[in-house]
Amino acid sequence: MPSNQPIAIFDSGVGGLTVLDQILHRLPAEEFVYFGDTARVPYGSKSSRTIIRFAVEDCRFLMRFDPKMIVVACNTASSFALDTLSAEFDIPVIGVVEPGAVAAVAATRTRRVGVIATQTTVNSGSYPRTIARLDAKVEVFQKAAPLLVPMVEEGRPPDDPVVPLILESYLADLKQAGVDVLVLGCTHYPLLREAIAKVMGPTVTLVDSAHQTAAVVHQTLTKSDLCRGDSQPAGKQHFWCSDNPELFAKIGRRFLSTPIDEVHHADPEIFFEVERL
Ligand code: DGL
């Protein structure tokens, strides 16, 4: 039966808004609750144990809104926490790694795929593992690009001289490896898409998992007959973060094509109380 329950979506911070943006384009009638764990970002340099704990806590918080689905709009959390979340919560849990891997395998002609991501996503081997499952003949070349997240958070425009300089240094090995597809394996990187495309050149296809994740969300809801229905008026988006709502709104506006009117603060006292439930 069509469901008016919201879709819950979380990230370590604002980056997951790139995923929300794509889902919104596809499913404008849906209602969304977004949680950005801005008090504890970045996840990309934490241990797997901490990332799993944070992801479970984030979802427990979101379960208060009675969602029909959880979208893990963070590559780092998707790399480590997906199995734990799927076991703990009895609603569909969709990550971003598998959709990105599917899109990469579909796009490559030379079977040489590059992945840029946070250090922990690279260390987890989640992309090479998932791609190998889909096509064992695809070679995957990974590169951790830890400076890109703070660069995006800081709002450096693509024409800032520092941007191509840093990208050139991160992407040199992947260019050398002759990849024909580059996966933007972190939710922040789509904001640097133009600059990355310039460095990689016109023969390399950039894969952004947000687009494919939106397709998977749509399919999953359709299969279970849980879509809100296109005849419904546009759904609302509710934004929560664990630190500084003003900053979340200011930075978040660059990630999302619809306005962010109001951001609620998940007070740490309430937030961490969830941990003890
Ligand atoms: N959202 C994270 C990801 O997609 C990047 C930011 C972080 O390190 O927490 O991996």
Boltz pocket constraint, residues with backbone or C-beta under 6 A from the ligand:
constraints:
  - pocket:
      binder: B
      contacts: [[A, 11], [A, 12], [A, 13], [A, 15], [A, 16], [A, 41], [A, 42], [A, 43], [A, 44], [A, 45], [A, 73], [A, 74], [A, 75], [A, 76], [A, 77], [A, 118], [A, 121], [A, 149], [A, 185], [A, 186], [A, 187], [A, 188]]
      max_distance: 6.0
